């Protein structure tokens, strides 16, 4: 090894443990664990990381099983000097792995992990992972991100510390939404992408800053409700991507908004010529006329111009 390389290694090793642990926390677990071979000092340093991030992009079951084994091994030895902040898994999910994910969720609850991301891609439409009941009563959770998970609480939802909630590609029936929103009193950001099963969002959190709702663009199976009602009196930013095929947006109290973005998806040219869509656009523009910054995209872009021209 050259003297220059030795100097670089020495400079890195000279950093305090706290800074090295922070650097390792920016890596995925597989990468940070590889640093254990550098020296005796580095051998166990990666186990102190406050972030556990696992990812496997392969669709092969053997590769996925390797990831699952790696997660289990890590959870057995990880300690986290100042507690664990983040636990994230991103992989192709098979129903035969449900008990494994249950073990991870149990770990998350026992370790009081504050940021949890279960980013699952089921191998079939019947393989959604069902979030276990204990997860719905978690006073330590601050950020929760779910993808293709079945959210079906039997009792109440209590997430008193949750500030950010992201749910993607999941069925959220109205009674589930009605449990989620009151159970998050300090929610600042709510993101629902490609979810279905609900027609009303009444977000009462006084700390809400951002509300983002994105429809499924392909609604050939008719899962989108014909009407989406949104009431968020304390939200500062609203972003809605609406599938205009048989879908209407109704805005309630949104008096605190400073920016609104409405995007139309679905059949673009049909939407422009659709009288119902144009009427809905006029209603939306009237409702958000007090908002400082308004963006209406897709078919609504032409509707917006027509309305503004008519008011001049």
Secondary structure, 3 states (H helix, E strand, C coil): CCHHHHHHHHHHHCCCHHHHHHHHHCCCHHHHHHHHHCCHHHHCHHHHCCEEEEECCCCCHHHHHHHHHHHHHHHHHCCCCCCCCEEEEEEEECHHHHHHHHHHHHHHHHCCCCEEEEEEEECCCCCCEECCHHHHECCCCCEEEEECEECCCCCCCECCCCCEEEEECCECCHHHHHHHCCCCCCCCEEEEECCECCCEEECCCCCCCEEEEECCCCCCCCCCCCEEEEECCCCCEEEEEEECCCCEEEECCCCCCCEEEEEEECCHHHHHHCHHHHHHHHHHHHHCCCCCEEEEECHHHHHHHHHHHHHC
